[in-house]
Amino acid sequence: MNPGALTIAAQRDEERRRGEVRGPLHGVPILVKDNIDSGDRMMTTAGSLALEGYRAAEDAFVVAKLREAGAVLLGKTNLSEWAYFRSTRGCSGWSSRGGQVRNPYALDRNPCGSSAGSGVAVAANLCAAALGTETDGSIVCPSATNGIVGLKPTIVLVSRSGVIPIAHSQDTVGPMTRTVADAALLLGAIVGHDPNDPVTREGVDKQVPNYRAFLDPDALVGARLGVARTYFGRHEKVDAVIADAIGELQALGAEIVDPVDLSAIGFFIEPEFELLLYEFKADLNAYLAAHQGAPVHSLAEVIAFNEAHAERVMPYFGQELLELAEAKGDLSEPAYLQARDECLRLSRSEGIDRVMTEHHLDAIIAPTNAPAWVNDPITGDRILGGCSSPAAMAGYPHLTVPAGFVYGLPVGLSFFAGAFQEGRLIGYGYAFEQATGVRRPPTLAPHAELRPEERP
């Protein structure tokens, strides 16, 4: 928790009484993931005991933007340690600093990660909204699994400076909210050019002054949506929920193109995994070098710390991914360059771009997630699949909205498209959300509802 939150809130209240409103988030309590710097009394640790006690000297760009908009930074949220890039059999939502995040719809179930704490905090009404980060699935999966809205923006729209990284080719910061309207509001508050993250210059001309302008209940009328059947077939009850959602989209005026042939890009396929290993080493070393107050100064020192404190840091699973990354060379190596090119080819020119062009689509839809699995730190996650990888690898926007439930566990509907199509996706998600109203708040049940139920 932010020890200064109540003081800041009182200041915002006094400002409002004087007629002074800083921006659209004035007085709104926001949580941010604990891999995002805040220049205050809170630590920034990525869930790692290796960074315990570290306080950043200044705000990350997105945190500065939140404060500029008037938000009250309520605290930091727990996450999968190192944003789920530590072990080959990690348990999502677990970190050695924060322990296990639990799904509020069934407390024995997993919240998905790595932005697990942000997803749960929003779902359980611990804040008005939160920021998460995604490299591949870490906004959309915990959003869908916890029954909320998650928006991963186009990669150049939102700055990553001051964010503990995995890979600059795919890392993004984005909103996690209970409604599409809130996601539009929060996105508008954090976009902008940051000289410390040069890629954001590319997004200056593409950002929209007010993403709330896309909140149109008729946005789906005439929209051509392609159904990515590649991401069906993992769970029959999820498929049934999404079939109902597709019917609703048609009733709202969308033209459904079913199926479209989106290549089967799975989570951490070989070229993506290779790219992430190379960039994690380079980017984490660069972050730690720029943060002189951190107790560790390189990936090698993180690995050494974990080995020296294995009983506390690695009681359930190891650090294989850290070790694989440390063994990589620099970003000039042919293997890295080839992996980067392959990722863009598969996800863009032979992936989303191709499908959108061939079928004249406005967006692609798919089930975001399978039902939440039981927490198991010993053997790790049992993820039945998701559709996050194409948009993640391409750096394109991806919106998930609540679509229904399977045994009381939330399931999300994904919309993704080409670069800078956030407004269009917000419109589609809003129209679906307003027409269906399927989200219901969690009850903190101890277990999932192991009985059939009516579909929404």
C-alpha positions in Angstrom: 0.0 0.0 0.0 1.1 3.6 -0.6 1.6 5.2 2.8 0.8 8.6 1.3 -2.5 7.6 -0.4 -4.8 9.1 2.2 -2.8 12.4 2.2 -2.9 12.5 -1.6 -6.7 11.8 -1.6 -7.3 14.6 0.9 -5.4 16.9 -1.3 -7.4 15.9 -4.4 -10.6 16.5 -2.4 -9.5 19.9 -1.3 -8.5 20.8 -4.9 -11.9 19.7 -6.2 -13.6 21.9 -3.5 -11.6 24.8 -4.9 -12.8 24.0 -8.4 -9.4 22.7 -9.4 -9.6 19.4 -11.3 -6.3 18.1 -12.6 -7.7 15.7 -15.2 -10.1 12.9 -15.9 -8.7 10.7 -13.0 -8.9 13.4 -10.3 -9.2 11.6 -7.0 -9.6 8.1 -8.6 -7.8 5.3 -6.7 -5.5 3.4 -9.1 -3.2 0.4 -8.5 -0.2 -0.4 -10.6 1.7 -3.6 -11.1 4.9 -4.0 -9.0 7.2 -3.8 -11.9 6.4 -0.1 -12.6 8.5 2.5 -10.9 7.0 5.0 -8.5 9.2 7.8 -7.1 7.7 7.6 -3.6 7.9 5.4 -0.5 6.8 2.2 -2.3 9.1 -0.4 -3.5 9.4 -1.6 -7.1 10.5 -5.3 -7.1 8.9 -7.3 -9.9 7.9 -9.7 -7.1 11.6 -10.6 -6.5 13.3 -10.7 -3.1 16.4 -9.7 -5.0 14.9 -6.2 -5.3 13.3 -6.1 -1.9 13.7 -2.7 -0.3 14.4 -0.9 -3.6 12.6 2.4 -4.1 12.9 4.1 -7.5 14.2 7.6 -7.6 11.4 8.8 -9.9 8.1 7.8 -11.4 7.8 5.7 -14.5 6.4 7.8 -17.4 2.9 6.1 -17.0 2.9 6.8 -13.3 3.7 10.5 -13.9 0.8 10.6 -16.4 -1.5 9.1 -13.8 -0.6 11.7 -11.2 -0.9 14.4 -13.9 -4.4 13.2 -14.6 -5.2 13.5 -10.8 -5.1 9.8 -9.8 -4.4 8.6 -6.3 -1.8 5.9 -6.5 -3.2 3.5 -4.0 -0.5 0.8 -4.1 1.3 -1.9 -6.0 0.0 -5.2 -7.1 1.6 -8.6 -6.8 2.6 -10.4 -10.0 4.1 -13.6 -11.3 7.8 -13.0 -10.3 9.8 -11.3 -13.1 6.5 -11.1 -15.0 6.3 -14.9 -15.4 9.8 -15.1 -16.9 11.6 -17.1 -14.3 10.8 -20.8 -14.6 9.6 -23.3 -17.2 7.0 -24.5 -14.7 6.0 -21.4 -12.8 2.7 -20.9 -11.0 1.0 -17.7 -12.3 0.5 -15.1 -9.7 3.1 -16.4 -7.4 6.2 -14.4 -6.3 8.7 -14.9 -3.6 8.0 -11.4 -2.2 4.2 -11.5 -2.4 3.1 -15.1 -2.3 0.2 -16.5 -4.3 -2.5 -14.3 -5.8 -5.9 -16.0 -5.7 -8.8 -15.9 -8.1 -11.7 -14.1 -6.4 -14.3 -16.2 -8.3 -12.8 -19.4 -6.7 -10.0 -19.0 -4.2 -8.4 -22.3 -5.0 -8.1 -21.3 -8.6 -5.4 -19.4 -10.4 -5.7 -15.7 -11.5 -3.5 -16.1 -14.5 -0.5 -13.8 -14.9 1.7 -12.0 -14.9 -0.6 -9.1 -14.0 -2.4 -11.3 -11.6 -2.7 -8.8 -8.7 -4.0 -6.1 -11.0 -6.7 -8.3 -12.4 -7.8 -9.6 -9.0 -7.7 -6.1 -7.4 -10.0 -4.7 -10.1 -12.4 -7.7 -10.1 -12.7 -7.6 -6.3 -13.3 -3.8 -6.1 -10.0 -3.1 -4.3 -9.5 -0.2 -6.6 -11.3 1.7 -9.4 -8.8 0.5 -12.0 -5.3 -0.8 -12.4 -2.4 -0.9 -14.8 -0.9 -4.1 -15.9 1.9 -5.0 -18.3 2.0 -7.6 -21.1 4.7 -9.3 -23.1 2.4 -12.1 -24.2 -0.9 -12.5 -22.5 -0.1 -10.8 -19.2 -2.9 -8.2 -19.5 -5.6 -10.1 -21.4 -5.3 -13.5 -19.6 -5.6 -12.2 -16.0 -8.4 -9.8 -17.2 -10.4 -12.6 -18.8 -9.7 -15.1 -16.0 -10.9 -12.5 -13.4 -13.9 -11.3 -15.3 -12.8 -7.8 -16.2 -11.8 -5.7 -19.3 -8.2 -5.7 -20.4 -6.6 -3.6 -23.1 -3.2 -4.2 -24.5 -2.3 -1.2 -26.6 -0.3 -0.9 -29.8 3.3 -1.1 -28.6 4.4 2.5 -29.5 1.4 4.2 -27.8 2.4 3.8 -24.2 5.8 4.3 -22.7 7.8 1.5 -21.0 10.5 3.7 -19.4 10.6 3.0 -15.7 9.1 -0.5 -16.2 11.1 -3.6 -15.3 11.3 -5.3 -18.7 11.1 -8.6 -20.3 11.5 -7.7 -24.0 11.2 -4.3 -25.7 9.8 -5.8 -28.9 6.7 -6.9 -27.1 6.4 -5.2 -23.7 3.4 -2.9 -23.2 1.5 -1.2 -20.3 -2.2 -1.1 -20.4 -5.5 -0.6 -18.6 -7.3 -3.3 -16.5 -10.8 -2.2 -15.6 -14.4 -3.3 -14.8 -15.9 -1.6 -17.9 -14.8 -0.7 -21.4 -15.6 2.9 -20.7 -13.1 2.9 -17.8 -10.5 1.3 -20.1 -11.0 4.0 -22.7 -10.6 6.7 -20.0 -7.4 5.1 -18.5 -5.8 4.6 -21.9 -6.3 8.2 -22.7 -4.6 9.2 -19.5 -1.4 7.2 -20.1 -0.6 7.6 -23.9 2.0 10.1 -25.0 5.5 10.7 -26.3 8.3 9.9 -23.8 11.8 10.8 -24.9 13.1 8.0 -22.6 11.2 5.5 -24.8 12.0 6.6 -28.3 9.5 4.3 -30.0 6.6 6.4 -28.6 7.5 9.1 -31.1 5.9 6.8 -33.7 2.6 6.9 -31.8 2.3 10.6 -31.4 0.3 11.1 -34.6 -1.7 8.0 -34.0 -3.0 8.5 -30.5 -6.5 9.8 -30.0 -7.4 12.8 -27.9 -10.4 11.1 -26.3 -10.8 7.3 -26.6 -14.3 7.7 -24.9 -15.5 9.0 -28.2 -15.6 5.4 -29.5 -18.1 4.3 -26.8 -20.9 3.7 -29.3 -23.5 1.0 -28.6 -24.0 0.7 -32.4 -20.4 0.3 -33.2 -20.8 -3.3 -34.4 -23.3 -2.4 -37.1 -21.6 -3.4 -40.4 -18.4 -4.5 -38.7 -16.7 -7.5 -40.4 -15.3 -9.8 -37.7 -13.2 -12.9 -38.5 -13.5 -15.9 -36.2 -10.0 -17.4 -35.5 -11.0 -21.1 -35.1 -7.4 -21.9 -34.4 -8.1 -20.9 -30.8 -11.2 -23.0 -30.3 -11.4 -26.7 -29.3 -9.5 -26.4 -26.0 -12.7 -26.7 -23.9 -16.2 -27.4 -25.1 -18.0 -25.2 -22.6 -15.7 -22.2 -23.5 -16.6 -22.8 -27.2 -20.3 -22.8 -26.3 -19.9 -19.5 -24.4 -18.1 -17.9 -27.4 -20.7 -19.4 -29.8 -23.4 -17.5 -27.9 -21.2 -14.4 -28.0 -20.8 -14.6 -31.8 -24.6 -14.9 -32.1 -24.9 -11.7 -30.0 -22.4 -9.9 -32.2 -24.5 -10.9 -35.3 -27.6 -9.6 -33.6 -25.8 -6.3 -32.9 -25.2 -5.9 -36.7 -21.7 -7.5 -37.2 -20.9 -9.5 -40.2 -19.2 -12.7 -39.1 -16.6 -14.3 -41.4 -16.1 -17.9 -40.0 -13.5 -19.2 -40.1 -10.5 -17.2 -41.0 -7.1 -18.9 -41.3 -4.9 -17.3 -38.7 -1.8 -19.4 -38.4 -1.5 -21.4 -35.2 0.8 -19.1 -33.3 1.0 -20.6 -29.8 2.4 -19.2 -26.5 6.2 -19.0 -26.5 6.7 -20.6 -29.9 10.4 -21.1 -30.7 11.2 -17.8 -32.4 9.3 -15.8 -29.8 11.0 -17.7 -26.9 14.4 -17.0 -28.5 13.7 -13.3 -28.9 12.5 -13.0 -25.3 15.6 -14.7 -23.9 17.9 -12.4 -25.8 15.9 -9.2 -25.0 15.3 -10.1 -21.3 19.1 -10.2 -20.7 19.8 -7.0 -22.6 16.8 -5.1 -21.3 17.0 -6.1 -17.7 20.7 -5.3 -17.6 20.0 -1.9 -19.1 17.2 -1.2 -16.5 19.4 -2.2 -13.6 22.3 -0.2 -14.9 20.1 2.9 -15.0 18.8 2.3 -11.5 21.9 2.6 -9.4 20.0 2.3 -6.1 18.9 -1.3 -6.9 20.5 -4.0 -4.7 21.4 -6.1 -7.8 23.0 -4.6 -10.9 22.7 -7.3 -13.6 20.9 -10.5 -14.5 23.9 -12.5 -13.3 23.6 -10.9 -9.9 19.9 -11.8 -9.8 20.7 -15.4 -10.5 23.4 -15.4 -7.9 21.1 -13.9 -5.3 18.4 -16.5 -6.0 20.9 -19.3 -5.6 22.2 -17.9 -2.3 18.6 -17.6 -1.0 17.1 -20.6 -2.7 15.0 -21.7 0.3 13.0 -18.4 0.2 13.1 -17.6 -3.5 12.8 -21.0 -5.0 10.8 -23.3 -2.7 8.6 -24.7 -5.5 10.3 -24.0 -8.9 13.6 -22.8 -10.2 15.0 -20.0 -12.4 15.6 -21.9 -15.7 14.5 -19.0 -17.9 16.9 -16.6 -16.1 19.8 -19.0 -16.7 18.9 -19.6 -20.3 18.7 -15.8 -20.9 22.1 -15.2 -19.2 23.7 -17.7 -21.5 22.7 -15.6 -24.6 24.9 -13.1 -26.3 24.0 -9.6 -27.4 21.4 -8.2 -29.7 23.8 -8.2 -32.7 23.9 -12.0 -32.9 22.3 -13.6 -36.1 20.2 -15.9 -34.0 18.5 -13.0 -32.3 18.0 -11.0 -35.5 16.5 -14.1 -37.2 14.1 -14.7 -34.3 13.0 -11.1 -34.4 12.3 -11.2 -38.1 10.5 -14.5 -37.8 8.2 -13.2 -35.1 7.2 -10.2 -37.2 6.7 -12.4 -40.3 4.5 -14.9 -38.5 2.4 -12.4 -36.6 2.1 -9.6 -39.2 2.7 -10.3 -42.9 1.7 -14.0 -42.6 -0.6 -13.4 -39.6 -2.9 -10.6 -38.6 -2.2 -8.3 -41.6 -2.7 -11.1 -44.1 -6.0 -12.3 -42.6 -7.3 -8.8 -42.2 -6.5 -8.0 -45.8 -7.7 -11.2 -47.4 -11.1 -11.1 -45.7 -11.5 -7.3 -45.5 -11.9 -7.5 -41.8 -12.3 -4.9 -39.2 -11.1 -7.2 -36.3 -10.5 -10.8 -35.4 -12.3 -12.5 -32.5 -11.5 -15.6 -30.4 -11.9 -16.9 -26.9 -9.4 -15.2 -24.7 -8.9 -18.0 -22.1 -9.9 -21.3 -20.8 -11.3 -21.6 -17.3 -9.0 -20.9 -14.4 -7.0 -23.9 -13.2 -6.3 -25.0 -9.6 -3.3 -23.3 -8.1 -0.4 -25.8 -8.0 3.1 -24.3 -7.3 4.6 -27.8 -7.3 3.9 -28.9 -10.8 3.0 -25.4 -12.2 0.3 -24.0 -14.5 -2.1 -26.1 -16.5 -3.0 -23.5 -19.2 -5.3 -24.9 -21.8 -4.4 -22.1 -24.2 -5.3 -18.6 -25.3 -5.2 -16.3 -28.3 -2.7 -13.6 -27.0 0.4 -14.5 -29.0 -0.4 -13.1 -32.5 -1.2 -9.5 -31.3 1.6 -9.7 -28.7 4.3 -10.7 -31.2 3.0 -8.2 -33.8 2.8 -5.3 -31.2 -0.9 -4.8 -32.1 -3.8 -3.9 -29.9 -5.9 -6.6 -28.1 -9.1 -6.1 -26.1 -10.8 -8.7 -23.9 -14.3 -8.3 -22.5 -16.3 -10.6 -20.2 -18.3 -13.1 -22.3 -19.7 -15.5 -19.7 -18.9 -18.2 -17.2 -18.0 -21.9 -17.1 -18.7 -23.5 -13.8 -18.7 -20.0 -12.3 -15.3 -19.2 -13.7 -15.1 -16.1 -16.1 -14.4 -16.5 -19.8 -13.4 -13.6 -22.0 -14.0 -12.6 -25.7 -11.0 -11.2 -27.5 -11.0 -8.5 -30.2 -7.7 -7.8 -32.0 -6.7 -6.0 -35.2 -3.9 -4.1 -36.8 -1.8 -1.2 -35.3 -3.5 1.8 -33.8 -7.0 0.2 -33.9 -7.7 0.8 -30.2 -10.7 3.0 -30.9 -12.3 0.5 -33.1 -11.8 -2.3 -30.6 -13.1 -0.2 -27.8 -16.3 0.5 -29.8 -16.8 -3.2 -30.5 -16.2 -4.2 -26.9 -18.4 -1.5 -25.6 -21.3 -2.5 -27.8 -21.0 -6.1 -26.8 -20.7 -5.2 -23.1 -23.7 -2.9 -23.1 -25.9 -5.4 -24.9 -25.0 -8.5 -22.8 -24.1 -7.3 -19.3 -22.7 -10.7 -18.5 -20.2 -9.6 -15.9 -21.1 -10.3 -12.3 -18.9 -9.5 -9.3 -16.9 -12.3 -7.6 -18.2 -13.9 -4.3 -14.8 -15.1 -3.0 -16.1 -18.7 -3.2 -13.7 -21.3 -1.8 -14.1 -23.5 -4.9 -15.5 -23.4 -8.4 -19.2 -24.3 -9.0 -18.9 -27.9 -10.1 -22.3 -28.0 -11.7 -23.7 -27.1 -15.1 -25.3 -23.7 -15.4 -27.3 -21.7 -18.0 -25.2 -19.8 -20.5 -25.8 -16.1 -20.6 
